[in-house]
Amino acid sequence: MATTTADDSWLRELLLRGDWHPDGDDAEGMAAVLAARDPGVDGTGGATRALLSALATAWERGWQPADVAHTVRRRATTRTARLVVALIAEDARVTDAASRAPQVWVEQLRELGALTAGTAAVVAAWHRAEGRSAGEAWREVLVLATTLRTLARLDQLVPPPSRWGAGARRAEAGPGSDDDDDARAMRRIRALLAKAESTEFPEEAEALTAKAQELMSRHAVDTVLPDTGGTPHRTGVATRRVHVDDPYVRAKMHLLGAVAGANGVRLVWYQSLGIANLVGVAADLDAVELLFTSLLLQAGQALGAAERAAGRRSASHSFRRAFLLGYAGRVGERLTSARERATSAAAAEQGVDLVPALRSRQDAVDEAFTGLFPRVRSTRSRSSMDAGGYWAGRAAADFADVGSHRTHLR
């Protein structure tokens, strides 16, 4: 007859107070003890409750669903990543996130696949689905508990579940609203970029990316143009988090920073987590995120070409890092110039002076950024750099398509 785990208080203390390293002998030993006591894995549901409690604490410390999933993917196995998504889904059910959470929270849940109905016995169901031994499952539960418990405090950009309010619902945009226009534009842009990333033909990918970038650049400028009644469009400041994966996280962050700076978006990032906070006007945030994704793809293709041209079978880490840094610097310069040209062209077409509106928008972004991150400081890398890689990256960036030709989204 199978035995069960000890009472919840013992298991909770074990999971939320212990320090279980992925490669540690202590985690292996304790997993074996738990497997002997509960070979079915979490027969009482105590582990699920403890992990959900750890998630709730993470929300209070500034974390959002996508942040947690990103960090677990970086630190643990793909099986553990599936477990944390299942836990996030159960937390969403318990908190009624679908109807009460801020829109950005709901969108993250949707992207993670965490809005689907599951089972309250999360850990036990996960163990059955994965088909691993009880010892392996308990070890991953121990490691996940430590990962969640030791998450550092982040800046609170979105209210956590404890502050959503009973029965609170998000306002939905009506037909013909600015949100409706933004959504329509983003659907077209995302579709183009998805095709660009999936095609096996470089020329087709370049053409699709160029078209997407043309739409993004003009859309960002259109948001400050007055409407037909002479009233400027709304320019509310928003925040967003972008997650950057290994390898070369620092160099990729430089590319993100270059794209953000060229589009009037402020950025601060958590160096050890691969998480960046963006502050800017919603249309500019969309442009930055999508341009960054596109340019990462182009940079990867350009790096492969540079390696072949240099006769390298496998470029060194320093060469690749320097290439991305050089690429980022040059792309930032090109984007800044392109943005200035697009602004001048739009102003000439409409016969209006956009400088006051743009200055007011940037002041609003800067004020919001300072309010959110009053203690942030700028840093500059002092590490040595592969000169050949840096200049190869700058040269490659001259061929990156940043949407030189602007078109309306009409």
The 8 nearest C-alpha neighbors of each residue, nearest first, counted from 0:
[[1, 2, 3, 38, 37, 36, 39, 35],
 [2, 0, 3, 37, 38, 36, 39, 35],
 [1, 3, 36, 37, 0, 4, 38, 35],
 [4, 2, 37, 36, 42, 5, 1, 43],
 [3, 5, 37, 36, 6, 2, 43, 33],
 [4, 6, 9, 3, 10, 7, 36, 8],
 [5, 7, 8, 9, 10, 4, 45, 43],
 [6, 8, 10, 45, 9, 11, 5, 46],
 [7, 9, 11, 10, 6, 12, 5, 45],
 [10, 8, 12, 11, 7, 6, 13, 5],
 [11, 9, 13, 7, 12, 8, 14, 6],
 [10, 12, 8, 14, 13, 49, 9, 7],
 [13, 11, 9, 16, 15, 10, 14, 8],
 [12, 14, 10, 11, 17, 16, 15, 9],
 [15, 13, 11, 12, 144, 17, 16, 141],
 [14, 16, 12, 11, 13, 17, 144, 148],
 [17, 15, 12, 13, 14, 18, 11, 145],
 [16, 18, 13, 14, 15, 19, 145, 12],
 [19, 17, 145, 20, 16, 142, 14, 15],
 [18, 20, 26, 142, 145, 17, 141, 21],
 [19, 21, 23, 22, 142, 18, 26, 145],
 [22, 20, 23, 142, 19, 26, 75, 139],
 [23, 21, 20, 24, 26, 27, 19, 25],
 [22, 24, 20, 25, 26, 21, 27, 19],
 [25, 23, 27, 26, 28, 22, 20, 29],
 [24, 26, 28, 23, 27, 29, 19, 20],
 [27, 25, 29, 19, 24, 28, 23, 30],
 [28, 26, 24, 30, 25, 29, 138, 31],
 [27, 29, 25, 31, 30, 26, 24, 32],
 [28, 30, 32, 26, 31, 27, 25, 33],
 [31, 29, 138, 137, 33, 27, 134, 32],
 [30, 32, 34, 28, 134, 29, 33, 35],
 [33, 31, 29, 35, 30, 34, 36, 28],
 [34, 32, 36, 30, 35, 31, 37, 29],
 [35, 33, 38, 31, 37, 134, 133, 32],
 [34, 36, 32, 33, 37, 38, 31, 2],
 [37, 35, 33, 2, 34, 4, 3, 38],
 [36, 38, 3, 34, 40, 39, 4, 2],
 [39, 37, 34, 40, 133, 35, 36, 1],
 [38, 40, 37, 42, 41, 133, 123, 34],
 [41, 39, 38, 37, 123, 42, 133, 126],
 [42, 40, 44, 43, 123, 46, 122, 45],
 [41, 43, 44, 40, 39, 3, 37, 123],
 [44, 42, 41, 45, 3, 4, 46, 7],
 [45, 43, 41, 47, 46, 42, 120, 48],
 [44, 46, 48, 7, 43, 47, 49, 41],
 [47, 45, 49, 48, 44, 41, 50, 10],
 [48, 46, 50, 44, 45, 49, 122, 121],
 [47, 49, 51, 45, 46, 50, 52, 44],
 [48, 50, 52, 46, 51, 11, 47, 45],
 [49, 51, 53, 47, 52, 48, 46, 144],
 [52, 50, 54, 48, 53, 49, 47, 55],
 [51, 53, 49, 55, 50, 54, 48, 56],
 [52, 54, 50, 56, 51, 55, 147, 148],
 [55, 53, 57, 51, 56, 52, 50, 58],
 [54, 56, 52, 58, 57, 53, 51, 59],
 [55, 57, 53, 59, 54, 58, 52, 60],
 [56, 58, 54, 60, 59, 55, 62, 53],
 [59, 57, 62, 55, 60, 159, 56, 61],
 [60, 58, 56, 57, 61, 159, 55, 62],
 [59, 61, 152, 57, 58, 62, 153, 56],
 [62, 60, 155, 153, 58, 154, 59, 152],
 [63, 61, 58, 57, 60, 66, 153, 67],
 [62, 64, 66, 65, 58, 67, 61, 104],
 [65, 63, 67, 66, 68, 107, 108, 62],
 [64, 66, 68, 67, 63, 107, 69, 111],
 [67, 65, 69, 63, 64, 68, 62, 70],
 [66, 68, 70, 64, 69, 65, 71, 63],
 [67, 69, 65, 71, 66, 70, 72, 64],
 [70, 68, 66, 72, 67, 71, 65, 73],
 [69, 71, 73, 67, 72, 68, 66, 74],
 [70, 72, 74, 68, 73, 75, 69, 80],
 [73, 71, 69, 70, 80, 74, 75, 68],
 [74, 72, 70, 71, 75, 69, 244, 245],
 [75, 73, 71, 72, 70, 76, 146, 21],
 [74, 76, 71, 72, 73, 79, 77, 80],
 [77, 75, 79, 78, 80, 72, 74, 71],
 [76, 78, 80, 79, 81, 72, 75, 82],
 [79, 77, 81, 76, 80, 82, 129, 75],
 [78, 80, 82, 76, 81, 77, 75, 139],
 [79, 81, 77, 83, 78, 82, 72, 71],
 [82, 80, 78, 84, 79, 83, 85, 77],
 [83, 81, 79, 85, 80, 84, 86, 125],
 [82, 84, 86, 80, 85, 81, 87, 79],
 [83, 85, 87, 81, 86, 82, 88, 113],
 [86, 84, 88, 82, 83, 87, 81, 89],
 [85, 87, 83, 89, 88, 84, 90, 82],
 [86, 88, 84, 90, 85, 89, 83, 91],
 [89, 87, 113, 91, 85, 86, 90, 114],
 [88, 90, 92, 86, 91, 87, 93, 85],
 [89, 91, 87, 93, 92, 88, 94, 86],
 [90, 92, 96, 88, 94, 89, 93, 95],
 [93, 91, 89, 95, 90, 94, 88, 96],
 [92, 94, 90, 91, 95, 89, 96, 88],
 [93, 95, 91, 96, 92, 90, 160, 99],
 [96, 94, 92, 97, 93, 91, 98, 99],
 [95, 97, 100, 91, 99, 94, 98, 92],
 [98, 96, 95, 99, 105, 100, 91, 114],
 [97, 99, 96, 168, 95, 100, 167, 169],
 [100, 98, 96, 167, 168, 97, 95, 166],
 [99, 101, 96, 104, 98, 105, 97, 163],
 [102, 100, 104, 103, 105, 169, 99, 157],
 [101, 103, 105, 104, 106, 100, 169, 107],
 [102, 104, 106, 105, 101, 107, 100, 157],
 [105, 103, 107, 102, 101, 106, 100, 108],
 [106, 104, 108, 102, 107, 103, 97, 109],
 [107, 105, 109, 103, 108, 104, 102, 110],
 [106, 108, 110, 104, 109, 105, 65, 111],
 [109, 107, 113, 105, 111, 106, 110, 114],
 [108, 110, 106, 112, 107, 111, 114, 113],
 [109, 111, 107, 112, 108, 106, 113, 65],
 [110, 112, 108, 113, 109, 107, 84, 65],
 [113, 111, 109, 110, 114, 108, 115, 84],
 [114, 112, 88, 108, 111, 115, 109, 84],
 [113, 115, 109, 112, 108, 88, 116, 91],
 [116, 114, 113, 117, 112, 88, 109, 92],
 [117, 115, 114, 118, 88, 92, 89, 113],
 [118, 116, 115, 119, 89, 88, 85, 121],
 [117, 119, 120, 121, 116, 124, 89, 85],
 [118, 120, 121, 89, 117, 47, 44, 124],
 [121, 119, 118, 123, 122, 44, 124, 47],
 [120, 122, 124, 119, 123, 118, 47, 125],
 [123, 121, 125, 124, 47, 120, 126, 41],
 [122, 124, 126, 125, 41, 121, 40, 120],
 [125, 123, 127, 121, 126, 122, 120, 128],
 [124, 126, 122, 128, 123, 127, 121, 129],
 [127, 125, 123, 129, 124, 128, 122, 130],
 [126, 128, 124, 130, 125, 129, 123, 131],
 [129, 127, 125, 126, 130, 124, 131, 123],
 [130, 128, 126, 131, 127, 125, 78, 124],
 [129, 131, 127, 128, 126, 132, 125, 133],
 [132, 130, 129, 135, 136, 133, 126, 127],
 [131, 133, 135, 134, 136, 130, 126, 38],
 [132, 134, 136, 34, 38, 135, 137, 40],
 [135, 133, 34, 30, 31, 137, 132, 136],
 [136, 134, 138, 132, 133, 137, 139, 131],
 [135, 137, 133, 139, 138, 134, 140, 132],
 [138, 136, 140, 30, 134, 139, 135, 133],
 [137, 139, 30, 141, 135, 140, 136, 26],
 [140, 138, 142, 136, 141, 137, 143, 79],
 [141, 139, 137, 143, 138, 142, 144, 136],
 [142, 140, 138, 144, 139, 143, 14, 19],
 [141, 143, 139, 145, 144, 19, 140, 21],
 [144, 142, 146, 140, 145, 141, 139, 147],
 [143, 145, 141, 147, 142, 146, 14, 148],
 [144, 146, 148, 142, 143, 147, 18, 19],
 [147, 145, 143, 149, 144, 148, 142, 150],
 [148, 146, 144, 145, 150, 149, 53, 143],
 [147, 149, 145, 146, 150, 53, 144, 15],
 [148, 150, 146, 147, 145, 151, 144, 18],
 [151, 149, 147, 148, 146, 152, 57, 60],
 [152, 150, 149, 153, 60, 57, 148, 61],
 [151, 153, 60, 61, 150, 154, 62, 57],
 [154, 152, 61, 60, 155, 151, 62, 269],
 [153, 155, 61, 156, 152, 371, 60, 372],
 [154, 156, 61, 157, 153, 158, 60, 62],
 [155, 157, 154, 158, 61, 238, 371, 239],
 [156, 158, 155, 159, 101, 61, 63, 104],
 [157, 159, 162, 160, 163, 156, 155, 101],
 [160, 158, 58, 161, 162, 59, 157, 163],
 [161, 159, 163, 162, 158, 94, 100, 58],
 [160, 162, 159, 163, 164, 158, 59, 55],
 [163, 161, 160, 164, 159, 158, 165, 100],
 [162, 164, 160, 161, 99, 100, 167, 158],
 [165, 163, 167, 162, 166, 161, 99, 160],
 [166, 164, 167, 163, 99, 162, 168, 161],
 [165, 167, 99, 164, 168, 98, 163, 95],
 [168, 166, 99, 165, 164, 163, 169, 98],
 [169, 167, 99, 98, 166, 170, 100, 101],
 [168, 170, 171, 101, 102, 167, 99, 98],
 [171, 169, 168, 172, 102, 173, 101, 167],
 [170, 172, 169, 173, 178, 168, 102, 174],
 [173, 171, 178, 176, 170, 174, 179, 177],
 [172, 174, 176, 175, 171, 179, 178, 177],
 [175, 173, 176, 179, 172, 178, 180, 177],
 [174, 176, 179, 173, 177, 180, 178, 172],
 [177, 175, 179, 178, 174, 173, 172, 180],
 [176, 178, 180, 179, 181, 175, 172, 232],
 [179, 177, 181, 176, 180, 182, 172, 175],
 [178, 180, 176, 182, 177, 181, 175, 174],
 [179, 181, 177, 183, 178, 182, 184, 176],
 [182, 180, 178, 184, 179, 183, 185, 177],
 [181, 183, 185, 179, 184, 180, 178, 186],
 [182, 184, 180, 186, 181, 185, 179, 187],
 [185, 183, 181, 187, 182, 186, 180, 188],
 [184, 186, 188, 182, 187, 183, 189, 181],
 [187, 185, 189, 183, 184, 188, 190, 182],
 [188, 186, 190, 184, 185, 189, 191, 183],
 [187, 189, 185, 211, 191, 190, 186, 184],
 [190, 188, 192, 186, 191, 187, 185, 193],
 [189, 191, 193, 187, 188, 192, 186, 194],
 [190, 192, 188, 194, 189, 193, 207, 211],
 [193, 191, 195, 189, 194, 190, 208, 196],
 [192, 194, 190, 196, 195, 191, 189, 197],
 [195, 193, 197, 191, 192, 196, 198, 190],
 [196, 194, 204, 192, 193, 207, 197, 198],
 [195, 197, 193, 194, 198, 192, 204, 296],
 [198, 196, 194, 195, 193, 199, 204, 192],
 [199, 197, 200, 195, 196, 194, 204, 203],
 [198, 200, 201, 197, 204, 203, 196, 195],
 [199, 201, 203, 198, 202, 204, 205, 195],
 [202, 200, 204, 203, 205, 199, 198, 300],
 [201, 203, 205, 204, 200, 206, 207, 199],
 [202, 204, 206, 205, 200, 201, 207, 195],
 [205, 203, 195, 201, 207, 202, 206, 208],
 [204, 206, 208, 202, 203, 207, 209, 201],
 [205, 207, 209, 203, 208, 204, 202, 210],
 [208, 206, 204, 210, 209, 195, 205, 191],
 [207, 209, 211, 205, 210, 206, 192, 195],
 [208, 210, 206, 212, 402, 211, 207, 400],
 [209, 211, 213, 207, 208, 212, 206, 214],
 [212, 210, 208, 188, 214, 213, 209, 191],
 [211, 213, 402, 215, 209, 214, 210, 401],
 [214, 212, 402, 405, 210, 216, 211, 215],
 [213, 215, 211, 212, 217, 216, 218, 406],
 [216, 214, 212, 218, 213, 286, 217, 219],
 [215, 217, 219, 213, 218, 214, 212, 220],
 [216, 218, 220, 219, 214, 215, 405, 407],
 [217, 219, 221, 215, 220, 216, 214, 222],
 [220, 218, 216, 217, 282, 221, 222, 283],
 [219, 221, 217, 222, 218, 223, 342, 216],
 [222, 220, 218, 224, 223, 219, 217, 345],
 [221, 223, 220, 219, 224, 232, 218, 282],
 [224, 222, 221, 232, 231, 220, 225, 356],
 [223, 225, 221, 222, 231, 226, 232, 220],
 [226, 224, 231, 230, 229, 232, 223, 227],
 [227, 225, 229, 228, 230, 231, 224, 232],
 [226, 228, 229, 225, 230, 231, 224, 232],
 [229, 227, 226, 230, 225, 231, 232, 224],
 [228, 230, 225, 226, 227, 231, 224, 232],
 [231, 229, 225, 226, 228, 232, 227, 224],
 [232, 230, 225, 224, 223, 226, 233, 229],
 [231, 233, 223, 222, 225, 234, 230, 224],
 [234, 232, 235, 231, 222, 223, 177, 230],
 [235, 233, 280, 236, 232, 360, 223, 222],
 [234, 236, 280, 233, 237, 281, 279, 363],
 [235, 237, 280, 279, 364, 234, 281, 363],
 [238, 236, 279, 281, 280, 278, 235, 239],
 [239, 237, 278, 277, 279, 156, 276, 240],
 [238, 240, 277, 276, 278, 241, 237, 284],
 [239, 241, 276, 275, 277, 242, 274, 238],
 [240, 242, 275, 274, 276, 243, 239, 288],
 [243, 241, 274, 273, 275, 244, 240, 69],
 [244, 242, 273, 248, 274, 241, 245, 251],
 [245, 243, 248, 246, 273, 242, 73, 247],
 [246, 244, 248, 247, 243, 273, 73, 251],
 [245, 247, 248, 244, 251, 249, 243, 250],
 [248, 246, 250, 249, 245, 251, 320, 244],
 [247, 249, 251, 245, 250, 246, 252, 243],
 [250, 248, 252, 251, 247, 253, 270, 273],
 [251, 249, 253, 252, 247, 324, 248, 323],
 [252, 250, 254, 248, 253, 249, 247, 255],
 [251, 253, 255, 249, 254, 250, 256, 248],
 [254, 252, 256, 250, 251, 255, 257, 327],
 [253, 255, 327, 251, 257, 252, 256, 258],
 [254, 256, 252, 258, 253, 257, 291, 259],
 [257, 255, 253, 259, 254, 258, 260, 252],
 [256, 258, 331, 254, 260, 255, 259, 327],
 [257, 259, 255, 261, 256, 260, 331, 287],
 [260, 258, 264, 256, 262, 257, 261, 287],
 [261, 259, 257, 262, 263, 258, 264, 256],
 [260, 262, 335, 258, 259, 334, 263, 331],
 [263, 261, 259, 260, 264, 283, 258, 287],
 [262, 264, 260, 261, 259, 361, 265, 279],
 [263, 265, 279, 259, 262, 260, 278, 266],
 [266, 264, 278, 277, 279, 259, 260, 263],
 [267, 265, 277, 276, 278, 256, 264, 268],
 [268, 266, 276, 275, 277, 265, 269, 375],
 [269, 267, 275, 274, 276, 270, 266, 273],
 [270, 268, 274, 272, 271, 275, 273, 267],
 [269, 271, 272, 268, 273, 274, 249, 275],
 [272, 270, 269, 273, 274, 268, 248, 249],
 [273, 271, 274, 269, 270, 70, 268, 242],
 [272, 274, 243, 242, 271, 270, 269, 248],
 [275, 273, 242, 272, 269, 268, 241, 243],
 [274, 276, 268, 241, 240, 267, 269, 242],
 [277, 275, 240, 267, 266, 268, 239, 241],
 [276, 278, 266, 239, 238, 265, 240, 275],
 [279, 277, 238, 265, 264, 237, 368, 266],
 [280, 278, 264, 236, 364, 237, 284, 281],
 [279, 281, 236, 283, 282, 237, 235, 234],
 [282, 280, 284, 283, 237, 279, 285, 236],
 [283, 281, 285, 284, 219, 280, 286, 222],
 [282, 284, 286, 280, 285, 281, 219, 287],
 [285, 283, 281, 287, 286, 282, 279, 288],
 [286, 284, 282, 283, 288, 287, 289, 281],
 [285, 287, 283, 289, 284, 215, 288, 290],
 [288, 286, 284, 290, 285, 289, 259, 291],
 [289, 287, 291, 285, 290, 286, 284, 292],
 [288, 290, 292, 286, 291, 287, 285, 293],
 [291, 289, 293, 287, 292, 288, 286, 294],
 [292, 290, 294, 288, 289, 293, 255, 287],
 [293, 291, 289, 295, 290, 294, 288, 296],
 [292, 294, 290, 296, 291, 295, 289, 297],
 [293, 295, 297, 291, 296, 292, 298, 290],
 [296, 294, 298, 292, 293, 297, 291, 299],
 [297, 295, 294, 299, 293, 298, 300, 292],
 [296, 298, 294, 300, 299, 295, 301, 293],
 [299, 297, 301, 295, 300, 296, 294, 302],
 [298, 300, 302, 296, 297, 301, 295, 303],
 [299, 301, 297, 303, 298, 302, 296, 304],
 [302, 300, 298, 304, 303, 299, 297, 395],
 [303, 301, 305, 299, 304, 300, 298, 306],
 [302, 304, 306, 300, 301, 305, 307, 299],
 [303, 305, 301, 307, 302, 306, 308, 300],
 [306, 304, 302, 308, 307, 303, 309, 301],
 [307, 305, 309, 311, 303, 308, 304, 302],
 [306, 308, 310, 304, 309, 305, 311, 303],
 [307, 309, 305, 310, 306, 304, 311, 303],
 [310, 308, 306, 307, 311, 305, 304, 312],
 [309, 311, 307, 308, 306, 312, 305, 313],
 [312, 310, 306, 313, 309, 314, 307, 308],
 [313, 311, 310, 314, 306, 307, 309, 315],
 [312, 314, 311, 315, 306, 310, 307, 316],
 [313, 315, 311, 318, 306, 312, 319, 316],
 [314, 316, 318, 317, 319, 313, 320, 311],
 [315, 317, 319, 318, 320, 314, 321, 247],
 [316, 318, 320, 315, 319, 385, 321, 384],
 [319, 317, 388, 315, 321, 385, 316, 320],
 [320, 318, 322, 316, 321, 317, 323, 315],
 [319, 321, 317, 323, 322, 318, 250, 316],
 [322, 320, 389, 388, 324, 318, 323, 319],
 [321, 323, 392, 388, 389, 319, 325, 320],
 [322, 324, 326, 320, 321, 325, 250, 392],
 [325, 323, 321, 327, 326, 250, 322, 328],
 [326, 324, 389, 392, 393, 322, 328, 327],
 [325, 327, 392, 393, 323, 396, 324, 329],
 [328, 326, 254, 324, 330, 325, 329, 323],
 [329, 327, 325, 331, 326, 330, 324, 332],
 [328, 330, 332, 393, 331, 326, 327, 396],
 [331, 329, 333, 327, 332, 328, 396, 334],
 [330, 332, 257, 334, 328, 329, 333, 258],
 [333, 331, 329, 335, 330, 334, 336, 328],
 [334, 332, 330, 336, 335, 331, 337, 329],
 [335, 333, 337, 331, 336, 332, 261, 338],
 [334, 336, 261, 338, 332, 333, 337, 331],
 [335, 337, 339, 333, 334, 338, 340, 332],
 [338, 336, 334, 340, 339, 335, 333, 341],
 [337, 339, 341, 335, 340, 336, 334, 342],
 [338, 340, 342, 336, 337, 341, 343, 335],
 [341, 339, 337, 343, 342, 338, 344, 336],
 [342, 340, 338, 344, 339, 343, 345, 337],
 [341, 343, 339, 345, 340, 344, 346, 338],
 [344, 342, 340, 346, 341, 345, 347, 339],
 [345, 343, 341, 347, 342, 346, 340, 348],
 [346, 344, 348, 342, 347, 343, 341, 349],
 [345, 347, 343, 349, 351, 344, 348, 350],
 [346, 348, 350, 344, 345, 349, 343, 351],
 [349, 347, 345, 346, 350, 344, 351, 343],
 [348, 350, 346, 351, 347, 345, 224, 344],
 [349, 351, 347, 346, 348, 352, 345, 353],
 [352, 350, 346, 349, 353, 347, 348, 224],
 [351, 353, 354, 346, 350, 355, 356, 347],
 [352, 354, 356, 355, 357, 351, 346, 224],
 [353, 355, 357, 356, 352, 358, 359, 351],
 [356, 354, 358, 357, 353, 359, 352, 360],
 [357, 355, 359, 353, 358, 354, 360, 223],
 [356, 358, 360, 354, 359, 355, 353, 361],
 [359, 357, 355, 361, 360, 356, 354, 362],
 [358, 360, 362, 356, 357, 361, 355, 363],
 [359, 361, 357, 363, 358, 362, 356, 364],
 [360, 362, 364, 358, 363, 359, 365, 357],
 [363, 361, 359, 365, 364, 360, 366, 358],
 [364, 362, 360, 366, 361, 365, 367, 359],
 [365, 363, 361, 367, 279, 362, 366, 236],
 [366, 364, 368, 362, 367, 363, 361, 369],
 [365, 367, 363, 369, 368, 364, 362, 370],
 [366, 368, 370, 364, 365, 369, 363, 371],
 [369, 367, 365, 371, 370, 366, 372, 364],
 [370, 368, 373, 372, 366, 371, 367, 365],
 [369, 371, 367, 368, 372, 373, 366, 365],
 [372, 370, 368, 369, 373, 367, 154, 156],
 [371, 373, 369, 375, 374, 370, 368, 154],
 [374, 372, 369, 370, 375, 371, 368, 376],
 [375, 373, 372, 376, 369, 371, 370, 377],
 [374, 376, 372, 373, 377, 267, 369, 371],
 [377, 375, 374, 378, 267, 373, 372, 379],
 [376, 378, 379, 375, 267, 374, 380, 266],
 [379, 377, 376, 380, 381, 375, 267, 270],
 [378, 380, 381, 377, 382, 376, 253, 249],
 [379, 381, 382, 378, 383, 249, 384, 250],
 [382, 380, 379, 383, 384, 378, 249, 321],
 [383, 381, 380, 384, 379, 385, 317, 321],
 [384, 382, 381, 385, 380, 317, 386, 321],
 [383, 385, 321, 386, 382, 317, 389, 318],
 [384, 386, 388, 318, 387, 321, 317, 389],
 [387, 385, 389, 388, 384, 390, 321, 318],
 [388, 386, 390, 389, 385, 391, 318, 322],
 [387, 389, 322, 318, 321, 391, 385, 386],
 [390, 388, 325, 322, 321, 386, 392, 391],
 [389, 391, 393, 392, 387, 388, 325, 394],
 [390, 392, 388, 394, 389, 393, 387, 322],
 [393, 391, 322, 326, 325, 395, 389, 390],
 [394, 392, 326, 325, 390, 396, 329, 395],
 [393, 395, 391, 392, 397, 396, 390, 398],
 [396, 394, 392, 397, 393, 398, 301, 391],
 [395, 397, 399, 393, 326, 398, 394, 330],
 [398, 396, 395, 394, 399, 393, 329, 330],
 [397, 399, 396, 395, 400, 394, 301, 401],
 [400, 398, 396, 397, 401, 297, 395, 294],
 [399, 401, 209, 402, 398, 205, 208, 403],
 [402, 400, 403, 212, 399, 334, 209, 333],
 [403, 401, 213, 212, 209, 404, 400, 405],
 [404, 402, 401, 337, 405, 213, 400, 209],
 [403, 405, 402, 213, 406, 341, 209, 210],
 [406, 404, 213, 217, 403, 402, 341, 216],
 [405, 407, 217, 213, 214, 408, 404, 216],
 [406, 408, 409, 217, 214, 405, 218, 221],
 [409, 407, 214, 406, 218, 184, 217, 215],
 [408, 407, 406, 184, 180, 218, 214, 183]]
